[in-house]
């Protein structure tokens, strides 16, 4: 028998029945919480970097970090070499954050759909 390992996903096995709507809703809320946590951490990193390397105010650092994190690009022109290197590195990190956060949110949905097709039903 395999050991009971605590996982982040907590998805049911294909031999188990489909999760209830209430359990699925809780699972989606947890996924959204992970998305929010990851996004807030990414935003904090971006704000700190823009404030440190470019000397931006909190508001300017926020808007530039938010624009990069959302995939839009920075608003203001970067003046320092350190700021430009940070912005490029932060853009790469932001792309990864978007992909990972999307995975957190879509994983429960995909699992539910795929699990629905694999649940064995009793035949009359």
ABEGO torsion letter per residue (X at the ends): XBBBBBBAAGBBBAABBBBBAAAAAAAAAAAAAAAAAAAAAAAAAAAAAAAAAAGBBAAAAAAAAAAAAAGAEBABBBABAAAAAAAAAAAAAAAAAAAAAAAAAAAAAAAAAAAAAABBBBBX
